[in-house]
Amino acid sequence: MTGVDLAKAAEALVGTRFRLHGRDPATGLDCIGLLAAAMAALGRAIAVPTGYSLRLSGLTQWLPDPATMGFTVTDTPSRPGDVVMLRLGAGQFHLAIAGNQCWVHAHAGLRRVVRQPDLPSGELLHHWRLVPPI
């Protein structure tokens, strides 16, 4: 599995409806569900939490350690398949996946997974890249 594969899997989910705690493309996805569904489509199931609120006091129960999901920290320019974490506001965190000349994310306001040319607005907190298999 490569970053390009992950980008394609995420882009294939564009149009899926948004649902907080959503983990199944048939019923809706949130941003963590989008990452989980894209990874599952490539045969790599990852465990992600449910039951969190829209505003969080911390991240420890919201997102598992990205290294356990096959990602490493990077500070280089984004490539397809990279995942970023943004702070949208106080206690509001969001994931987006780099696609082919776009960003894919579960947009709560538009109520669906969207593809957009620019990274969603927010403070960039983390940038991860999928580690290719050895």
Rosetta silent file (secondary structure, phi, psi, omega in degrees, C-alpha in Angstrom):
SEQUENCE: MTGVDLAKAAEALVGTRFRLHGRDPATGLDCIGLLAAAMAALGRAIAVPTGYSLRLSGLTQWLPDPATMGFTVTDTPSRPGDVVMLRLGAGQFHLAIAGNQCWVHAHAGLRRVVRQPDLPSGELLHHWRLVPPI
SCORE:     score description
SCORE:     0.000 S_00000001
   1 L     0.000  130.766  179.473    0.000    0.000    0.000 S_00000001
   2 L  -115.270  170.702  174.541    1.357    3.394   -0.998 S_00000001
   3 H   -60.101  -38.205  178.366    0.310    6.953   -0.307 S_00000001
   4 H   -61.721  -40.496  177.283   -1.079    7.148   -3.840 S_00000001
   5 H   -61.407  -43.844  179.737   -3.250    4.103   -3.080 S_00000001
   6 H   -64.322  -41.591  178.260   -4.534    5.770    0.092 S_00000001
   7 H   -59.878  -44.925  179.586   -5.263    8.997   -1.805 S_00000001
   8 H   -63.978  -40.518  179.527   -7.277    7.080   -4.421 S_00000001
   9 H   -64.699  -40.018  178.193   -9.191    5.188   -1.727 S_00000001
  10 H   -66.706  -44.213 -179.971  -10.045    8.467    0.035 S_00000001
  11 H   -63.535  -30.081  178.098  -11.103   10.136   -3.225 S_00000001
  12 L   -66.682  -17.480 -179.414  -13.380    7.171   -3.973 S_00000001
  13 L   -93.706   -1.066  177.594  -15.334    8.111   -0.821 S_00000001
  14 L   -58.123  134.045 -177.578  -16.091   11.673   -1.971 S_00000001
  15 L    99.368  -17.358  177.028  -19.841   12.225   -1.760 S_00000001
  16 L   -61.222  139.877 -177.309  -20.331    9.856    1.197 S_00000001
  17 E   -69.215  153.001  176.845  -22.614   11.489    3.732 S_00000001
  18 E   -85.066  138.425  171.788  -21.190   12.934    6.951 S_00000001
  19 L  -150.916  123.250  176.920  -22.111   11.355   10.265 S_00000001
  20 L   -56.883  132.170 -176.005  -20.393   12.045   13.594 S_00000001
  21 L    69.691    9.785 -178.903  -18.737    8.794   14.742 S_00000001
  22 L   -67.392  132.098 -178.536  -19.503    7.353   11.303 S_00000001
  23 E  -126.688   -3.345 -176.245  -17.348    4.369   10.411 S_00000001
  24 E  -124.291  121.498  179.791  -19.263    2.812    7.513 S_00000001
  25 L   -56.040  -25.364 -179.719  -19.468    4.484    4.080 S_00000001
  26 L   -70.107  -26.790 -177.035  -22.995    3.074    3.703 S_00000001
  27 L  -116.404  -11.637  177.425  -24.270    5.082    6.683 S_00000001
  28 E   129.085  155.111 -177.330  -21.817    8.013    6.869 S_00000001
  29 E  -133.954  146.412  164.514  -18.300    8.979    7.898 S_00000001
  30 L  -103.118 -171.974 -173.469  -16.616   11.602   10.008 S_00000001
  31 H   -65.818  -36.172  176.951  -12.970   12.552    9.441 S_00000001
  32 H   -72.728  -37.611  176.669  -11.566    9.640   11.441 S_00000001
  33 H   -63.219  -35.850  176.295  -14.070    7.299    9.808 S_00000001
  34 H   -60.447  -47.617  178.120  -12.893    8.536    6.402 S_00000001
  35 H   -61.485  -45.253 -179.653   -9.316    7.560    7.242 S_00000001
  36 H   -62.656  -42.430 -178.716  -10.436    4.190    8.628 S_00000001
  37 H   -68.032  -39.602  178.306  -12.633    3.445    5.595 S_00000001
  38 H   -65.393  -41.832  177.934   -9.877    4.395    3.127 S_00000001
  39 H   -65.301  -43.089  179.973   -7.371    2.199    4.969 S_00000001
  40 H   -62.535  -36.617  179.040   -9.881   -0.689    5.146 S_00000001
  41 H   -62.685  -21.663  179.186  -10.496   -0.408    1.390 S_00000001
  42 L   -99.562    7.338  176.676   -6.781   -1.150    0.988 S_00000001
  43 L    87.216   12.643  178.797   -6.865   -4.144    3.305 S_00000001
  44 L  -120.635   91.770  178.728   -5.407   -2.468    6.399 S_00000001
  45 L   -71.383  135.529  176.566   -8.024   -2.276    9.124 S_00000001
  46 L  -124.382  146.535  178.390   -7.240    0.244   11.856 S_00000001
  47 L   -88.285  123.591  177.802   -8.901    0.631   15.238 S_00000001
  48 L  -128.301  150.708 -175.506  -10.340    4.112   15.755 S_00000001
  49 L   -75.391  164.270  170.624  -12.369    5.481   18.662 S_00000001
  50 L  -134.739  172.456  173.227  -16.039    6.405   18.816 S_00000001
  51 L    84.327   12.798  178.373  -18.070    8.280   21.385 S_00000001
  52 L   -91.188  163.523  179.424  -16.157   11.585   21.439 S_00000001
  53 L   -95.052  171.982  177.834  -17.789   15.007   21.336 S_00000001
  54 L   -68.764  -26.171  176.294  -17.349   17.736   18.734 S_00000001
  55 L  -115.334  129.999 -174.195  -15.249   19.701   21.225 S_00000001
  56 L  -119.688  149.153  174.854  -12.412   17.900   22.943 S_00000001
  57 L   -88.194  -18.520  179.330  -10.191   18.722   25.875 S_00000001
  58 L  -164.114  174.147 -174.825   -7.376   16.583   24.439 S_00000001
  59 L  -102.275  -10.011 -170.758   -6.459   14.173   21.686 S_00000001
  60 L   -59.752  -32.666  179.575   -5.414   11.043   23.556 S_00000001
  61 L   -98.821   -0.629 -177.575   -8.839    9.399   23.309 S_00000001
  62 L   -93.076  -40.982 -176.051   -9.670   10.840   19.893 S_00000001
  63 L  -135.768  126.426  177.030   -6.922    9.472   17.685 S_00000001
  64 L   -66.509  166.773  178.183   -4.676    6.466   18.282 S_00000001
  65 L   -57.282  118.975 -178.684   -0.914    6.783   17.821 S_00000001
  66 H   -56.675  -28.180  178.680   -0.439    7.213   14.046 S_00000001
  67 H   -62.549  -32.717  179.164    2.649    4.971   14.175 S_00000001
  68 H   -72.266  -14.573  179.164    0.407    2.030   15.123 S_00000001
  69 H  -100.071    0.866  177.840   -1.568    2.714   11.935 S_00000001
  70 L    96.294   20.694 -179.563    1.529    2.718    9.717 S_00000001
  71 E  -113.641  154.534  174.682    2.283    6.449    9.589 S_00000001
  72 E  -129.149  154.607  178.565    5.364    8.481   10.406 S_00000001
  73 E   -69.911  141.794  174.889    5.779   12.184   11.091 S_00000001
  74 L  -140.430  151.653  174.550    6.966   14.295    8.167 S_00000001
  75 L  -125.220   18.825  178.641    7.735   17.965    7.656 S_00000001
  76 L   -90.376  167.372  177.797    8.211   17.806    3.896 S_00000001
  77 L   -56.132  148.044 -176.460    5.697   19.141    1.342 S_00000001
  78 L   -63.883  143.751  174.824    2.488   17.119    1.179 S_00000001
  79 L  -127.273  159.850  177.584    2.181   14.154   -1.161 S_00000001
  80 L   -52.907  133.478 -179.620   -0.871   12.064   -2.059 S_00000001
  81 L    95.188  -11.334  176.418   -1.894    9.911    0.894 S_00000001
  82 L   -66.997  150.684  178.698   -0.453   12.207    3.553 S_00000001
  83 E  -121.398  134.451  177.237   -2.717   12.868    6.537 S_00000001
  84 E  -122.168  150.675  172.416   -2.815   16.139    8.436 S_00000001
  85 E  -112.499  131.137  179.259   -4.424   17.139   11.701 S_00000001
  86 E  -117.976  150.184  168.773   -5.792   20.648   11.983 S_00000001
  87 E  -101.858  114.354 -177.820   -7.135   22.638   14.896 S_00000001
  88 E   -85.253  -24.172 -179.304  -10.256   24.346   13.558 S_00000001
  89 E  -177.062 -173.947 -179.708  -11.046   26.123   16.809 S_00000001
  90 L   -58.714  116.407  178.535  -10.935   25.654   20.554 S_00000001
  91 L    72.060    9.103 -179.409  -11.211   21.919   21.149 S_00000001
  92 E  -112.318  114.998 -179.027  -12.046   21.219   17.499 S_00000001
  93 E  -117.131  152.079 -173.865   -9.664   18.892   15.665 S_00000001
  94 E  -150.769  143.026  175.296   -9.970   17.601   12.113 S_00000001
  95 E  -106.591  145.871  172.990   -8.177   15.191    9.760 S_00000001
  96 E  -138.770  148.120 -178.684   -7.710   15.640    6.022 S_00000001
  97 E  -113.991  130.070  177.603   -6.077   13.317    3.482 S_00000001
  98 E   -71.420  127.339  175.993   -4.003   14.623    0.592 S_00000001
  99 L  -103.561 -158.797  176.916   -5.424   13.458   -2.722 S_00000001
 100 L   -83.007   98.836 -177.897   -4.229   14.004   -6.275 S_00000001
 101 L    58.966   37.666  178.988   -3.877   17.813   -6.320 S_00000001
 102 L  -162.369  177.657  171.740   -6.604   18.148   -3.690 S_00000001
 103 E  -124.551  139.181  179.887   -7.552   17.491   -0.075 S_00000001
 104 E  -115.827  131.305  177.968  -10.262   15.026    0.955 S_00000001
 105 E  -158.350  160.753  178.490  -12.103   15.383    4.247 S_00000001
 106 E   -87.065  108.426 -173.794  -15.462   14.800    5.921 S_00000001
 107 E   -93.480  109.360 -177.573  -17.068   18.248    5.957 S_00000001
 108 L   -63.940  -38.773 -178.474  -19.598   18.556    8.782 S_00000001
 109 L   -66.830  -39.516  179.102  -21.087   21.784    7.395 S_00000001
 110 L   -86.756   -8.757  176.068  -21.665   20.371    3.919 S_00000001
 111 L    63.767   33.716  176.819  -22.723   17.026    5.438 S_00000001
 112 E  -163.615  166.986  172.878  -20.546   14.907    3.131 S_00000001
 113 E   -77.538  130.230 -175.672  -17.006   13.867    2.248 S_00000001
 114 E  -124.354  161.114  173.590  -15.599   16.489   -0.087 S_00000001
 115 E  -117.968  125.251  179.047  -12.656   17.050   -2.396 S_00000001
 116 E  -137.593  153.461 -174.206  -11.253   20.576   -2.405 S_00000001
 117 L   -69.705  -28.838 -176.610   -8.173   22.174   -3.963 S_00000001
 118 L  -114.318  156.441  175.513   -6.825   23.724   -0.752 S_00000001
 119 L   -61.159  137.963  176.652   -6.227   22.425    2.734 S_00000001
 120 L   -55.657  150.452  179.935   -9.190   23.216    5.009 S_00000001
 121 L   -65.503  141.907  178.062   -8.644   26.323    7.141 S_00000001
 122 L   151.233  169.281  178.374   -7.110   25.755   10.529 S_00000001
 123 E   -81.369  123.790  178.486   -3.868   25.502   12.426 S_00000001
 124 E   -73.060  117.998 -179.729   -1.716   22.632   11.153 S_00000001
 125 E  -100.024  -41.508 -176.064   -0.827   20.498   14.181 S_00000001
 126 E  -144.327  151.962  177.915    0.526   17.275   12.662 S_00000001
 127 E  -139.714  120.003 -177.140    1.539   15.917    9.270 S_00000001
 128 E  -122.208  151.279  176.861    1.930   12.167    8.753 S_00000001
 129 E  -126.939  139.657  178.034    2.994   10.012    5.834 S_00000001
 130 E   -66.089  131.309  177.965    2.169    6.368    5.256 S_00000001
 131 L   -83.316  121.402 -179.777    5.204    4.161    5.669 S_00000001
 132 L   -66.145  148.505  178.069    5.539    1.921    2.608 S_00000001
 133 L   -64.022  148.687 -179.715    5.731   -1.814    3.292 S_00000001
 134 L   -88.856    0.000    0.000    9.205   -3.310    3.365 S_00000001
